[in-house]
Amino acid sequence: MIRVSIAGGSGYTGGDLIRLLLMHPEVELAQVTSERLAGKFIHNAHPNLRKLSKLKFCSIDELGECDVLFLCLPHGRAMDSIDVYTAKAERIVDLSGDFRLSDPADYERWYGLTHPRPELLADFVYGIPEINREQLRGAKLVTGAGCNATATILALKPLFSRDLVDHVVVEVKAGSSEGGNASSDASHHPERSGAVRSYKPTGHRHVAEMAMVLKSDQIHFSATSIEMVRGILATCHVFLSDPSIDEKAVWKMYRQDYGDEPFIRIVKERSGIHRYPEPKLLAGSNYCDIGFERDAHADRLVVVSAIDNLMKGAAGQAVQSFNLMHGFDETLGLEFPGLHPI
């Protein structure tokens, strides 16, 4: 059994990670930290876990040694104290943005800070298994990808890898859980209910990850918050560099790249209400659904992807990476397909 602990487990991502690890057949969940809830049962923060565990939150100061330590800390905490955590565990999976970018200059540009440990950035493997599967096998240090970046990168990678994109405009519609569980004026029910709120029309930090992986500065990204709790829908307007590309050719590319991927499903139905990806169907699952449609009147291909931001966008993808790190089947503990209807 792999002895695993979580630093910072009281948030929504932490809750899903606890749930997955408690059900994982190769994991012993040893400790979960929360400064605010130290001494309280984990089900006080995550009531869906009642009767599944008698584990209590502990303080970070009480954290002992383990085989793998997942970091679900606020941005900035891991980079400031990484030596503390590497002293506790041989392997680290960091779900924050602290080690996602390989170039220290990108932290100054996108995060407005000088990275305190730039020499470690090259040691962290960027944790999208469909992109870095071989690098994740046996890795010691892994950084989780951003949820918006995950949905966008997976949607667009087959096209960028074939140099078929002139430029792309991406609009993400995101559920409220993407903002975390801390309350704010924006999450106050009278303000949030019924809202379709553009919260980052330009300058979203996840664009840095998209540019790094897809190797392009022609990704134009906007994010909108809608009345949904879990989920991301990324609508990518791809302006093609080769106008001769038709829908049959696109289908062939996506089947070639993703046909054997356990957590990517190509959605292309001819009829019915589920002709395109829908985040609602993915709640609680680790799948990324991808669909597309060729514009018959322009050099435009619309690619649509959907994920659960807390799962394939965070905790689920982290466990998928964990499985690869240890040589397990990467689907282990992640088989839940979602619910319909919900």
C-alpha positions as CSV (number, residue, x, y, z in Angstrom):
1,M,0.0,0.0,0.0
2,I,1.2,3.5,-0.8
3,R,1.0,5.8,2.3
4,V,-0.5,9.1,1.1
5,S,-1.2,12.4,2.8
6,I,-2.8,15.7,1.7
7,A,-1.7,19.1,2.7
8,G,-4.7,21.4,2.5
9,G,-7.7,19.2,2.3
10,S,-10.7,21.3,3.3
11,G,-11.5,22.8,-0.1
12,Y,-13.5,21.4,-2.9
13,T,-10.5,19.9,-4.7
14,G,-9.3,18.5,-1.5
15,G,-12.7,16.9,-0.9
16,D,-12.7,15.1,-4.2
17,L,-9.1,14.0,-3.7
18,I,-9.9,12.6,-0.3
19,R,-12.9,10.8,-1.8
20,L,-10.8,9.2,-4.6
21,L,-8.0,8.2,-2.3
22,L,-10.2,6.6,0.3
23,M,-11.6,4.4,-2.5
24,H,-8.3,3.7,-4.2
25,P,-7.3,0.0,-3.6
26,E,-3.6,0.7,-3.4
27,V,-3.7,3.7,-1.1
28,E,-3.6,4.2,2.7
29,L,-4.7,7.8,3.4
30,A,-2.6,8.7,6.4
31,Q,-3.2,12.5,7.1
32,V,-5.1,15.4,5.8
33,T,-4.3,18.9,7.0
34,S,-6.4,22.0,7.5
35,E,-5.4,24.9,9.8
36,R,-9.0,26.1,10.1
37,L,-10.5,22.7,10.9
38,A,-7.6,20.9,12.7
39,G,-9.1,18.4,15.2
40,K,-12.4,18.0,13.3
41,F,-13.5,15.0,11.3
42,I,-13.0,15.3,7.5
43,H,-16.8,14.9,7.1
44,N,-17.3,18.2,8.8
45,A,-16.0,19.8,5.6
46,H,-17.0,17.1,3.2
47,P,-20.4,15.7,4.4
48,N,-20.5,13.2,1.5
49,L,-17.7,11.3,3.2
50,R,-19.7,10.5,6.4
51,K,-19.1,6.9,7.5
52,L,-16.3,6.4,5.0
53,S,-13.5,7.4,7.4
54,K,-12.9,8.5,11.0
55,L,-9.9,10.6,9.9
56,K,-9.6,14.0,11.4
57,F,-7.9,17.1,10.0
58,C,-4.5,17.9,11.5
59,S,-2.3,21.0,11.5
60,I,0.5,21.2,8.9
61,D,2.9,21.2,11.8
62,E,1.7,17.7,12.7
63,L,2.3,16.3,9.2
64,G,4.5,13.2,9.3
65,E,6.4,11.3,6.6
66,C,4.6,9.5,3.8
67,D,5.3,8.0,0.4
68,V,3.4,10.6,-1.6
69,L,2.2,14.1,-0.5
70,F,-0.6,15.9,-2.4
71,L,-0.5,19.7,-2.1
72,C,-3.9,21.3,-2.3
73,L,-2.7,24.7,-0.9
74,P,-3.5,28.2,-2.0
75,H,-1.3,29.6,-4.8
76,G,2.1,30.7,-3.5
77,R,2.2,28.4,-0.5
78,A,4.0,25.5,-2.1
79,M,6.7,27.5,-3.8
80,D,7.5,29.2,-0.5
81,S,7.8,26.0,1.6
82,I,8.6,23.3,-0.9
83,D,11.6,22.1,1.1
84,V,9.4,21.4,4.0
85,Y,7.2,19.1,1.9
86,T,9.9,17.3,0.0
87,A,11.4,16.4,3.4
88,K,8.1,14.7,4.3
89,A,7.7,12.7,1.1
90,E,9.8,11.2,-1.7
91,R,7.0,12.1,-4.2
92,I,5.0,15.3,-4.5
93,V,1.9,16.1,-6.5
94,D,1.2,19.8,-6.3
95,L,-2.3,20.9,-7.5
96,S,-1.6,24.6,-7.3
97,G,-0.1,26.7,-10.1
98,D,3.2,27.1,-8.2
99,F,5.3,24.9,-10.4
100,R,3.3,24.6,-13.6
101,L,5.3,26.9,-15.8
102,S,8.8,25.9,-17.0
103,D,10.1,29.5,-17.6
104,P,10.6,31.7,-14.5
105,A,9.9,34.8,-16.6
106,D,6.3,33.5,-17.2
107,Y,5.6,33.8,-13.5
108,E,6.6,37.5,-13.6
109,R,4.4,38.0,-16.6
110,W,1.3,36.0,-15.6
111,Y,1.5,35.9,-11.8
112,G,3.2,39.2,-11.1
113,L,5.9,37.6,-8.9
114,T,9.5,36.4,-9.0
115,H,9.5,32.7,-8.5
116,P,11.5,31.9,-5.3
117,R,12.7,28.5,-6.5
118,P,13.2,28.8,-10.3
119,E,15.8,26.0,-10.2
120,L,13.0,23.5,-9.4
121,L,10.7,24.3,-12.3
122,A,12.4,21.9,-14.7
123,D,12.1,19.1,-12.1
124,F,8.3,19.1,-12.1
125,V,6.4,17.1,-14.7
126,Y,3.3,18.9,-16.1
127,G,0.5,16.5,-15.1
128,I,-1.7,16.1,-18.2
129,P,-1.2,12.3,-18.8
130,E,-2.4,12.5,-22.4
131,I,0.4,15.0,-23.0
132,N,3.2,13.7,-20.7
133,R,2.4,10.1,-20.1
134,E,6.0,8.8,-20.4
135,Q,7.5,11.6,-18.3
136,L,4.9,10.8,-15.5
137,R,5.9,7.2,-15.3
138,G,8.1,7.0,-12.2
139,A,8.2,10.8,-11.7
140,K,9.1,12.2,-8.3
141,L,7.6,15.7,-8.7
142,V,4.4,16.4,-10.6
143,T,2.4,19.6,-11.0
144,G,-1.3,19.5,-11.8
145,A,-2.5,21.5,-14.8
146,G,-5.0,24.3,-14.5
147,C,-8.6,23.2,-15.2
148,N,-9.2,25.7,-18.0
149,A,-5.8,24.8,-19.5
150,T,-6.7,21.1,-19.4
151,A,-10.0,21.5,-21.3
152,T,-8.4,23.8,-23.9
153,I,-5.1,21.9,-24.4
154,L,-6.9,18.6,-24.9
155,A,-9.3,20.1,-27.3
156,L,-6.6,21.7,-29.5
157,K,-3.6,19.5,-29.2
158,P,-4.3,17.3,-32.3
159,L,-4.6,20.5,-34.5
160,F,-1.6,22.3,-33.1
161,S,0.6,19.2,-33.3
162,R,-0.1,19.1,-37.1
163,D,0.5,22.9,-37.5
164,L,-3.1,23.5,-38.7
165,V,-4.0,26.5,-36.6
166,D,-3.5,30.1,-37.7
167,H,-5.1,31.4,-34.5
168,V,-7.8,30.3,-32.1
169,V,-10.4,32.1,-29.9
170,V,-11.4,30.2,-26.8
171,E,-14.4,31.0,-24.6
172,V,-14.7,29.0,-21.4
173,K,-18.0,28.8,-19.4
174,A,-17.1,27.7,-15.9
175,G,-19.0,26.6,-12.8
176,S,-18.8,28.3,-9.5
177,S,-16.6,25.7,-7.8
178,E,-13.8,26.9,-10.0
179,G,-13.6,29.9,-7.6
180,G,-13.0,27.6,-4.5
181,N,-15.0,27.4,-1.3
182,A,-14.1,30.8,0.2
183,S,-17.1,33.1,0.1
184,S,-16.9,36.5,-1.5
185,D,-19.1,39.3,-2.9
186,A,-19.1,37.5,-6.2
187,S,-20.4,34.2,-4.7
188,H,-23.1,35.8,-2.6
189,H,-26.3,34.1,-3.7
190,P,-28.3,37.2,-4.9
191,E,-25.2,38.2,-7.0
192,R,-24.3,34.8,-8.2
193,S,-27.7,33.3,-9.0
194,G,-28.7,33.6,-12.6
195,A,-25.5,35.3,-13.5
196,V,-23.6,35.0,-16.8
197,R,-20.5,36.9,-15.7
198,S,-17.4,37.6,-17.8
199,Y,-14.7,37.5,-15.1
200,K,-11.5,37.2,-17.2
201,P,-12.0,38.4,-20.8
202,T,-8.2,38.8,-21.2
203,G,-5.1,37.9,-19.3
204,H,-6.1,34.6,-17.7
205,R,-3.2,32.9,-16.0
206,H,-4.0,29.5,-17.6
207,V,-3.1,31.0,-21.0
208,A,0.5,30.6,-20.0
209,E,0.1,26.9,-19.7
210,M,-1.7,26.7,-23.1
211,A,1.1,28.6,-24.8
212,M,3.7,26.5,-23.1
213,V,2.2,23.1,-24.2
214,L,0.8,24.1,-27.6
215,K,3.8,26.3,-28.4
216,S,1.8,29.2,-29.7
217,D,1.1,32.8,-28.9
218,Q,-2.0,32.8,-31.0
219,I,-4.4,31.6,-28.3
220,H,-7.0,34.2,-27.4
221,F,-8.9,33.2,-24.3
222,S,-11.8,34.5,-22.3
223,A,-13.6,33.0,-19.2
224,T,-17.3,33.4,-18.2
225,S,-18.8,32.2,-15.0
226,I,-22.3,30.7,-15.3
227,E,-24.9,29.2,-13.0
228,M,-23.4,25.8,-12.7
229,V,-21.5,24.3,-9.7
230,R,-19.2,21.8,-11.4
231,G,-17.9,21.9,-14.9
232,I,-16.2,23.6,-17.8
233,L,-17.3,24.0,-21.4
234,A,-14.6,25.3,-23.7
235,T,-15.7,26.5,-27.1
236,C,-12.7,26.9,-29.3
237,H,-13.0,28.8,-32.6
238,V,-10.1,27.5,-34.6
239,F,-9.2,29.5,-37.7
240,L,-7.4,27.0,-39.9
241,S,-4.1,27.5,-41.7
242,D,-5.2,25.0,-44.3
243,P,-8.8,25.7,-45.6
244,S,-8.9,22.3,-47.4
245,I,-9.3,20.4,-44.1
246,D,-12.8,18.9,-43.9
247,E,-14.7,17.3,-41.0
248,K,-13.8,13.8,-42.1
249,A,-10.1,14.7,-41.9
250,V,-10.6,16.2,-38.4
251,W,-12.4,13.1,-37.2
252,K,-9.5,11.0,-38.4
253,M,-6.9,13.2,-36.5
254,Y,-8.8,13.0,-33.3
255,R,-9.4,9.3,-33.6
256,Q,-5.7,8.7,-34.3
257,D,-4.6,10.8,-31.3
258,Y,-7.3,9.9,-28.8
259,G,-8.9,6.7,-29.8
260,D,-7.0,4.7,-27.2
261,E,-7.1,7.3,-24.5
262,P,-9.1,5.9,-21.5
263,F,-10.4,9.3,-20.4
264,I,-11.1,11.1,-23.7
265,R,-14.4,10.5,-25.5
266,I,-15.0,11.9,-28.9
267,V,-18.6,13.1,-29.1
268,K,-20.1,13.5,-32.5
269,E,-23.8,12.4,-32.8
270,R,-26.0,13.2,-35.7
271,S,-29.2,13.7,-33.7
272,G,-30.5,14.2,-30.2
273,I,-29.8,16.7,-27.5
274,H,-26.4,15.2,-26.7
275,R,-24.7,15.9,-30.0
276,Y,-21.9,17.9,-28.4
277,P,-20.0,17.7,-25.1
278,E,-22.0,18.7,-22.0
279,P,-20.3,19.3,-18.6
280,K,-23.4,18.2,-16.7
281,L,-22.9,14.6,-17.8
282,L,-19.3,14.5,-16.5
283,A,-20.0,15.6,-12.8
284,G,-17.8,13.4,-10.6
285,S,-16.0,11.7,-13.5
286,N,-12.5,12.0,-14.9
287,Y,-13.5,12.1,-18.5
288,C,-12.9,14.9,-21.1
289,D,-15.5,14.9,-23.9
290,I,-14.5,16.5,-27.1
291,G,-16.6,17.3,-30.2
292,F,-16.3,19.5,-33.2
293,E,-18.0,21.0,-36.2
294,R,-16.6,22.5,-39.4
295,D,-18.0,25.8,-40.5
296,A,-19.0,25.4,-44.1
297,H,-18.9,29.1,-44.8
298,A,-15.5,30.1,-43.3
299,D,-12.0,28.7,-42.5
300,R,-13.2,28.0,-39.0
301,L,-13.5,24.7,-37.0
302,V,-15.4,24.9,-33.7
303,V,-14.0,22.4,-31.2
304,V,-15.9,21.9,-28.0
305,S,-14.6,20.2,-24.9
306,A,-16.1,19.5,-21.5
307,I,-14.7,18.4,-18.1
308,D,-15.5,18.4,-14.4
309,N,-13.2,21.1,-13.2
310,L,-12.7,19.4,-9.8
311,M,-11.9,16.0,-11.4
312,K,-10.2,16.0,-14.8
313,G,-9.3,19.6,-14.1
314,A,-7.8,18.8,-10.6
315,A,-8.2,15.9,-8.3
316,G,-9.0,13.2,-10.8
317,Q,-6.2,14.1,-13.1
318,A,-3.8,14.2,-10.1
319,V,-4.8,10.6,-9.2
320,Q,-4.4,9.6,-12.8
321,S,-0.9,11.0,-12.6
322,F,-0.3,9.2,-9.3
323,N,-1.2,5.9,-10.9
324,L,1.3,6.5,-13.7
325,M,4.0,7.5,-11.2
326,H,3.6,4.1,-9.5
327,G,3.1,1.9,-12.5
328,F,-0.6,1.2,-11.8
329,D,-3.3,1.1,-14.5
330,E,-4.0,4.8,-14.9
331,T,-7.8,4.2,-14.6
332,L,-7.5,2.7,-11.1
333,G,-9.9,4.4,-8.7
334,L,-11.3,6.6,-11.5
335,E,-13.8,4.4,-13.1
336,F,-17.0,6.4,-12.2
337,P,-18.7,7.4,-15.4
338,G,-20.9,10.2,-14.2
339,L,-24.6,10.3,-13.8
340,H,-27.6,10.7,-16.2
341,P,-29.9,12.4,-15.5
342,I,-28.6,14.7,-12.8
